[in-house]
Amino acid sequence: MADAMKIRAQLQGDMADVKVLMFHPMETGLRKDASGAVVPAHFIQNVTVTHAGKTVLSAQWGTSISKNPFMHFRFKGGKPGEKVTITRTGLIGQDCALANG
């Protein structure tokens, strides 16, 4: 899943500014395909962002989040070259983790 997310992190003073684009279908389980069969639910339920071993963001998502969600957040304490790790889990377990310095 090398292309599961795109992440950009920049420092602005003492704040790390992080932008993430997650590639995911985010199916609710309510839509039907062309043949009338229900498309199974497949959406991100939890997103966790860690930096230097500490959780800086934790989110619980549901079916109302759009396909290929974009997330933008800031946190204090980042330094150049340090890693930000983003982990997302869905209905079928861990979906993807991505780190960026």
DSSP file (Angstrom, degrees, kcal/mol; ACC not computed):
  #  RESIDUE AA STRUCTURE BP1 BP2  ACC     N-H-->O    O-->H-N    N-H-->O    O-->H-N    TCO  KAPPA ALPHA  PHI   PSI    X-CA   Y-CA   Z-CA
    1    1 A M    >         0   0    0      0, 0.0     3,-1.5     0, 0.0     4,-0.2   0.000 360.0 360.0 360.0  51.6    0.0    0.0    0.0
    2    2 A A  T 3   +     0   0    0      1,-0.3     3,-0.4     2,-0.1    94,-0.0   0.800 360.0  44.7 -65.0 -28.4    2.7    2.5   -0.9
    3    3 A D  T 3  S+     0   0    0      1,-0.2    -1,-0.3     3,-0.0    20,-0.1   0.011  77.7 109.3-105.1  28.6    0.2    4.9   -2.3
    4    4 A A  S <  S+     0   0    0     -3,-1.5    19,-3.0     1,-0.2     2,-0.3   0.774  87.0  11.9 -75.4 -25.5   -2.4    4.7    0.5
    5    5 A M  E     -A   22   0A   0     -3,-0.4     2,-0.4    17,-0.2    17,-0.2  -0.994  56.5-150.2-149.0 151.6   -1.5    8.2    1.8
    6    6 A K  E     -A   21   0A   0     15,-2.5    15,-2.7    -2,-0.3     2,-0.4  -0.995  24.9-173.4-118.4 131.5    0.3   11.4    0.8
    7    7 A I  E     -A   20   0A   0     -2,-0.4     2,-0.4    13,-0.2    13,-0.2  -0.980  13.1-174.6-131.2 139.4    1.7   13.4    3.7
    8    8 A R  E     -A   19   0A   0     11,-2.5    11,-2.8    -2,-0.4     2,-0.4  -1.000   6.7-176.8-129.6 129.8    3.3   16.8    3.9
    9    9 A A  E     +A   18   0A   0     -2,-0.4     2,-0.3     9,-0.2     9,-0.2  -0.996   5.4 172.3-130.1 131.8    4.8   18.2    7.1
   10   10 A Q  E     -A   17   0A   0      7,-2.3     7,-3.6    -2,-0.4     2,-0.4  -0.970  28.7-124.0-134.5 149.9    6.3   21.6    7.5
   11   11 A L  E     -A   16   0A   0     -2,-0.3     2,-0.4     5,-0.2     5,-0.2  -0.808  20.6-177.4 -93.4 135.6    7.5   23.6   10.5
   12   12 A Q  E >   -A   15   0A   0      3,-3.3     3,-1.5    -2,-0.4     2,-0.4  -0.841  68.9 -55.6-129.6  92.6    6.1   27.0   11.1
   13   13 A G  T 3  S-     0   0    0     -2,-0.4     0, 0.0     1,-0.2     0, 0.0  -0.627 120.4 -21.0  71.0-125.2    7.9   28.4   14.1
   14   14 A D  T 3  S+     0   0    0     -2,-0.4    63,-1.9    -3,-0.1    64,-0.5   0.308 122.7  93.4 -96.5   8.4    7.4   25.9   16.9
   15   15 A M  E <   -AB  12  76A   0     -3,-1.5    -3,-3.3    61,-0.2     2,-0.5  -0.857  66.6-143.4-105.7 134.8    4.3   24.4   15.2
   16   16 A A  E     -AB  11  75A   0     59,-3.4    59,-1.7    -2,-0.4     2,-0.6  -0.856  14.6-155.6 -91.6 126.4    4.4   21.4   12.9
   17   17 A D  E     -AB  10  74A   0     -7,-3.6    -7,-2.3    -2,-0.5     2,-0.4  -0.923  15.4-172.4-106.5 115.7    1.8   21.8   10.1
   18   18 A V  E     -AB   9  73A   0     55,-2.9    55,-2.3    -2,-0.6     2,-0.4  -0.922  12.1-174.6-119.3 132.6    0.7   18.5    8.7
   19   19 A K  E     -AB   8  72A   0    -11,-2.8   -11,-2.5    -2,-0.4     2,-0.4  -0.991   8.3-174.5-124.6 133.2   -1.5   17.8    5.6
   20   20 A V  E     -AB   7  71A   0     51,-3.0    51,-2.9    -2,-0.4     2,-0.5  -0.992  14.7-166.9-132.7 131.2   -2.6   14.2    4.7
   21   21 A L  E     -AB   6  70A   0    -15,-2.7   -15,-2.5    -2,-0.4     2,-0.5  -0.980  16.2-161.3-113.6 117.9   -4.5   12.9    1.7
   22   22 A M  E     -A    5   0A   0     47,-2.9     2,-0.8    -2,-0.5   -17,-0.2  -0.867  10.6-143.9-103.1 127.5   -5.7    9.3    2.3
   23   23 A F        +     0   0    0    -19,-3.0    44,-0.0    -2,-0.5    -2,-0.0  -0.815  46.2 132.5 -92.1 112.6   -6.7    7.2   -0.6
   24   24 A H        -     0   0    0     -2,-0.8    44,-2.5     1,-0.1    -2,-0.1  -0.964  57.5-132.8-160.8 140.3   -9.7    5.1    0.5
   25   25 A P        -     0   0    0      0, 0.0    42,-0.1     0, 0.0    18,-0.1   0.784  29.7-156.6 -71.0 -26.6  -13.1    4.2   -1.0
   26   26 A M        -     0   0    0     16,-0.2     2,-0.3     1,-0.2    17,-0.3   0.936  15.5-170.4  50.1  58.2  -15.0    4.9    2.3
   27   27 A E  B     -C   42   0B   0     15,-2.2    15,-2.3     1,-0.1    -1,-0.2  -0.654  17.6-155.8 -82.0 133.1  -18.0    2.7    1.4
   28   28 A T        -     0   0    0     -2,-0.3    13,-0.3    13,-0.2    -1,-0.1   0.716  34.2-119.6 -81.2 -22.7  -20.9    3.0    3.8
   29   29 A G  S    S+     0   0    0     11,-0.3    12,-0.2    10,-0.2    -2,-0.1   0.470  97.8  88.0  90.9   3.8  -22.5   -0.4    3.2
   30   30 A L        +     0   0    0     10,-0.1     2,-0.2     8,-0.1    -3,-0.0   0.572  64.3  92.0-107.4 -14.6  -25.7    1.3    2.0
   31   31 A R        -     0   0    0      8,-0.3     8,-3.1     7,-0.0     2,-0.3  -0.511  62.8-144.7 -85.3 150.4  -24.9    1.7   -1.7
   32   32 A K  B     -D   38   0C   0      6,-0.3     6,-0.2    -2,-0.2     5,-0.1  -0.874  11.6-130.4-112.5 148.2  -25.8   -0.8   -4.4
   33   33 A D    >   -     0   0    0      4,-2.9     3,-1.8    -2,-0.3    -1,-0.1  -0.179  43.7 -81.2 -84.1-175.1  -23.7   -1.6   -7.5
   34   34 A A  T 3  S+     0   0    0      1,-0.3    -1,-0.1     2,-0.1    -2,-0.0   0.784 130.7  51.6 -61.0 -29.0  -25.1   -1.8  -11.0
   35   35 A S  T 3  S-     0   0    0      2,-0.1    -1,-0.3     1,-0.0     3,-0.1   0.479 120.3-106.5 -88.3  -1.1  -26.5   -5.3  -10.5
   36   36 A G  S <  S+     0   0    0     -3,-1.8     2,-0.2     1,-0.3    -2,-0.1   0.409  74.5 136.7  94.1  -1.2  -28.3   -4.3   -7.4
   37   37 A A        -     0   0    0      1,-0.1    -4,-2.9    -5,-0.1    -1,-0.3  -0.562  61.6-106.7 -79.5 143.7  -26.0   -6.0   -4.9
   38   38 A V  B     -D   32   0C   0     -6,-0.2    -6,-0.3    -2,-0.2    -1,-0.1  -0.510  26.9-128.5 -70.7 131.3  -25.1   -4.1   -1.8
   39   39 A V        -     0   0    0     -8,-3.1    -8,-0.3    -2,-0.2   -10,-0.2  -0.716  35.6-112.3 -78.2 123.4  -21.5   -2.8   -1.8
   40   40 A P        -     0   0    0      0, 0.0   -11,-0.3     0, 0.0     2,-0.1  -0.186  33.7 -97.0 -60.5 148.2  -20.0   -4.0    1.5
   41   41 A A        +     0   0    0    -13,-0.3   -13,-0.2   -12,-0.2     2,-0.2  -0.418  50.6 162.2 -64.4 135.9  -19.1   -1.5    4.2
   42   42 A H  B     +C   27   0B   0    -15,-2.3   -15,-2.2    -2,-0.1     2,-0.3  -0.677  16.5 137.2-158.5  94.9  -15.4   -0.5    4.1
   43   43 A F        -     0   0    0    -17,-0.3    48,-0.9    -2,-0.2     2,-0.3  -0.955  56.3 -94.8-142.8 160.1  -14.4    2.7    5.8
   44   44 A I  E     +E   90   0D   0     -2,-0.3    46,-0.3    46,-0.2    21,-0.1  -0.597  35.6 176.4 -75.7 129.8  -11.8    4.1    8.1
   45   45 A Q  E     +     0   0D   0     44,-3.0    16,-2.7    -2,-0.3     2,-0.4   0.791  63.1  25.6-102.7 -38.4  -12.8    3.9   11.8
   46   46 A N  E     -EF  89  60D   0     43,-2.0    43,-2.5    14,-0.3     2,-0.4  -0.987  54.9-171.6-134.3 138.9   -9.8    5.2   13.7
   47   47 A V  E     -EF  88  59D   0     12,-2.4    12,-2.8    -2,-0.4     2,-0.4  -0.999   9.6-176.0-126.7 129.4   -6.9    7.5   12.8
   48   48 A T  E     -EF  87  58D   0     39,-2.9    39,-2.9    -2,-0.4     2,-0.5  -0.993   7.1-165.7-129.0 133.0   -3.9    8.0   15.1
   49   49 A V  E     -EF  86  57D   0      8,-2.9     7,-2.8    -2,-0.4     8,-1.5  -0.973  10.6-174.1-118.1 127.3   -1.0   10.3   14.7
   50   50 A T  E     -EF  85  55D   0     35,-2.7    35,-2.7    -2,-0.5     2,-0.3  -0.918   9.8-178.4-122.6 150.5    2.1    9.9   16.8
   51   51 A H  E >  S-EF  84  54D   0      3,-2.7     3,-1.9    -2,-0.4    33,-0.1  -0.968  75.4  -8.1-145.3 127.1    5.3   12.0   17.1
   52   52 A A  T 3  S-     0   0    0     31,-0.6     3,-0.1    -2,-0.3    32,-0.1   0.858 130.4 -54.1  53.7  39.6    8.3   11.2   19.3
   53   53 A G  T 3  S+     0   0    0      1,-0.2     2,-0.4     0, 0.0    -1,-0.3   0.495 117.5 108.1  78.1   3.2    6.3    8.3   20.8
   54   54 A K  E <  S-F   51   0D   0     -3,-1.9    -3,-2.7     0, 0.0     2,-0.5  -0.906  72.7-118.8-116.1 142.4    3.4   10.5   21.8
   55   55 A T  E     +F   50   0D   0     -2,-0.4    -5,-0.3    -5,-0.2     3,-0.1  -0.675  31.5 173.4 -77.1 122.7   -0.1   10.6   20.4
   56   56 A V  E     +     0   0D   0     -7,-2.8     2,-0.3    -2,-0.5    -6,-0.2   0.584  68.9  18.7-105.1 -15.4   -0.7   14.1   18.9
   57   57 A L  E     +F   49   0D   0     -8,-1.5    -8,-2.9    16,-0.0     2,-0.4  -0.955  56.8 178.5-155.4 136.3   -4.1   13.3   17.3
   58   58 A S  E     +F   48   0D   0     -2,-0.3     2,-0.4   -10,-0.2   -10,-0.2  -0.983  13.7 176.9-138.1 126.6   -6.7   10.5   17.7
   59   59 A A  E     -F   47   0D   0    -12,-2.8   -12,-2.4    -2,-0.4     2,-0.5  -0.975  22.3-150.7-134.5 144.9   -9.9   10.5   15.7
   60   60 A Q  E     -F   46   0D   0     -2,-0.4   -14,-0.3   -14,-0.2     2,-0.2  -0.973  24.2-171.7-113.1 121.7  -12.9    8.2   15.3
   61   61 A W        -     0   0    0    -16,-2.7     2,-0.2    -2,-0.5   -18,-0.1  -0.689   5.8-175.1-111.3 163.8  -14.5    8.3   11.9
   62   62 A G    >   -     0   0    0     -2,-0.2     3,-1.2   -36,-0.0   -18,-0.2  -0.556  50.2 -61.5-136.8-157.5  -17.7    6.8   10.5
   63   63 A T  T 3  S+     0   0    0      1,-0.2   -35,-0.1    -2,-0.2   -34,-0.1   0.596 116.0  73.2 -73.8 -11.4  -19.6    6.5    7.3
   64   64 A S  T 3  S+     0   0    0      2,-0.0     2,-0.3   -36,-0.0    -1,-0.2   0.523  71.6 102.4 -84.3  -3.3  -20.1   10.2    6.8
   65   65 A I  S <  S-     0   0    0     -3,-1.2     3,-0.1   -21,-0.1   -21,-0.1  -0.637  75.8-117.6 -81.2 136.7  -16.5   10.8    5.8
   66   66 A S        -     0   0    0     -2,-0.3    -1,-0.1     1,-0.1   -40,-0.1  -0.150  34.1 -81.7 -72.9 165.0  -16.0   11.3    2.1
   67   67 A K  S    S+     0   0    0      1,-0.2    -1,-0.1   -42,-0.1   -41,-0.1  -0.369 114.4  12.6 -59.9 142.7  -14.0    9.1   -0.3
   68   68 A N  S    S-     0   0    0    -44,-2.5    -1,-0.2     1,-0.1   -45,-0.2   0.949  94.0-148.3  51.0  61.8  -10.2    9.9   -0.2
   69   69 A P        -     0   0    0      0, 0.0   -47,-2.9     0, 0.0     2,-0.4  -0.240   7.1-146.4 -65.9 147.2  -10.4   12.1    2.9
   70   70 A F  E     -B   21   0A   0    -49,-0.2     2,-0.4     2,-0.0   -49,-0.2  -0.929  14.7-170.7-111.0 135.1   -8.1   15.1    3.5
   71   71 A M  E     -B   20   0A   0    -51,-2.9   -51,-3.0    -2,-0.4     2,-0.4  -0.993   6.3-176.5-131.2 136.3   -6.9   15.9    7.0
   72   72 A H  E     +B   19   0A   0     -2,-0.4     2,-0.3   -53,-0.2   -53,-0.2  -0.998  17.4 150.3-133.3 127.7   -5.0   19.1    8.1
   73   73 A F  E     -B   18   0A   0    -55,-2.3   -55,-2.9    -2,-0.4     2,-0.3  -0.966  27.6-144.1-152.0 165.4   -3.8   19.6   11.7
   74   74 A R  E     +B   17   0A   0     -2,-0.3     2,-0.3   -57,-0.2   -57,-0.2  -0.953  14.9 177.7-131.6 150.9   -1.0   21.3   13.7
   75   75 A F  E     -B   16   0A   0    -59,-1.7   -59,-3.4    -2,-0.3     3,-0.5  -0.989  26.5-114.8-150.2 154.8    0.9   20.4   16.8
   76   76 A K  E    S+B   15   0A   0     -2,-0.3   -61,-0.2   -61,-0.2   -62,-0.0  -0.563  84.1  43.6 -86.6 149.8    3.7   21.9   18.9
   77   77 A G        +     0   0    0    -63,-1.9    -1,-0.2     1,-0.3   -62,-0.1   0.438  66.8 140.8 105.6   0.5    7.1   20.4   19.4
   78   78 A G        -     0   0    0    -64,-0.5    -1,-0.3    -3,-0.5     6,-0.0  -0.459  28.2-166.3 -77.1 149.7    8.2   19.2   16.0
   79   79 A K    >   -     0   0    0     -2,-0.1     3,-2.0     4,-0.0   -65,-0.0  -0.941  37.0 -79.5-130.5 154.9   11.8   19.5   14.8
   80   80 A P  T 3  S+     0   0    0      0, 0.0     3,-0.1     0, 0.0   -70,-0.0  -0.260 115.4  16.1 -55.3 134.1   13.3   19.2   11.4
   81   81 A G  T 3  S+     0   0    0     20,-1.0     2,-0.1     1,-0.3    -3,-0.0   0.270  91.7 129.8  87.7 -10.5   13.9   15.5   10.4
   82   82 A E    <   -     0   0    0     -3,-2.0    -1,-0.3    19,-0.2     2,-0.3  -0.458  57.6-114.6 -76.7 152.1   11.6   14.0   13.1
   83   83 A K        -     0   0    0     -2,-0.1   -31,-0.6    -3,-0.1     2,-0.5  -0.633  18.3-161.5 -92.1 142.6    9.0   11.5   12.0
   84   84 A V  E     -EG  51 100D   0     16,-2.3    16,-1.7    -2,-0.3     2,-0.5  -0.994  15.6-158.5-115.1 125.0    5.2   11.8   12.1
   85   85 A T  E     -EG  50  99D   0    -35,-2.7   -35,-2.7    -2,-0.5     2,-0.5  -0.916   5.9-166.7-111.9 129.6    3.5    8.4   11.9
   86   86 A I  E     -EG  49  98D   0     12,-2.8    12,-2.1    -2,-0.5     2,-0.4  -0.962   6.3-176.8-116.9 124.6   -0.1    8.1   10.8
   87   87 A T  E     -EG  48  97D   0    -39,-2.9   -39,-2.9    -2,-0.5     2,-0.4  -0.971   1.6-172.6-121.2 133.7   -2.0    4.9   11.4
   88   88 A R  E     -EG  47  96D   0      8,-2.2     7,-2.1    -2,-0.4     8,-1.4  -0.978   1.2-168.9-126.1 141.4   -5.5    4.2   10.2
   89   89 A T  E     +EG  46  94D   0    -43,-2.5   -44,-3.0    -2,-0.4   -43,-2.0  -0.943   8.6 174.1-127.2 150.8   -7.7    1.2   11.0
   90   90 A G  E >   -EG  44  93D   0      3,-2.2     3,-1.4    -2,-0.3   -46,-0.2  -0.491  53.9 -58.6-133.7-157.5  -11.0    0.2    9.5
   91   91 A L  T 3  S+     0   0    0    -48,-0.9     3,-0.1     1,-0.3   -47,-0.1   0.772 131.3  45.9 -64.8 -27.1  -13.5   -2.6    9.5
   92   92 A I  T 3  S-     0   0    0      1,-0.4    -1,-0.3   -49,-0.1     2,-0.2   0.035 118.2-100.1-108.3  27.0  -10.9   -5.2    8.4
   93   93 A G  E <  S+G   90   0D   0     -3,-1.4    -3,-2.2     2,-0.0    -1,-0.4  -0.515  81.7   7.9  96.3-161.4   -8.1   -4.2   10.7
   94   94 A Q  E     +G   89   0D   0     -5,-0.2    -5,-0.2    -2,-0.2     3,-0.1  -0.394  57.8 179.3 -63.9 126.1   -5.0   -2.1   10.2
   95   95 A D  E     -     0   0D   0     -7,-2.1     2,-0.3     1,-0.3    -6,-0.2   0.834  55.7 -24.8 -96.8 -42.5   -5.2   -0.5    6.8
   96   96 A C  E     -G   88   0D   0     -8,-1.4    -8,-2.2     2,-0.0     2,-0.4  -0.960  42.4-159.1-171.6 148.1   -2.1    1.5    6.5
   97   97 A A  E     -G   87   0D   0     -2,-0.3     2,-0.4   -10,-0.2   -10,-0.2  -0.996  16.3-178.8-134.2 140.5    0.7    3.3    8.4
   98   98 A L  E     -G   86   0D   0    -12,-2.1   -12,-2.8    -2,-0.4     2,-0.4  -0.999   8.2-162.3-142.3 135.7    2.9    6.0    6.9
   99   99 A A  E     -G   85   0D   0     -2,-0.4     2,-0.3   -14,-0.2   -14,-0.2  -0.909   7.5-177.6-118.2 148.0    5.7    8.0    8.4
  100  100 A N  E      G   84   0D   0    -16,-1.7   -16,-2.3    -2,-0.4   -92,-0.1  -0.998 360.0 360.0-143.7 140.3    7.2   11.3    7.1
  101  101 A G              0   0    0     -2,-0.3   -20,-1.0   -18,-0.2   -19,-0.2   0.430 360.0 360.0 -95.8 360.0   10.1   13.3    8.4
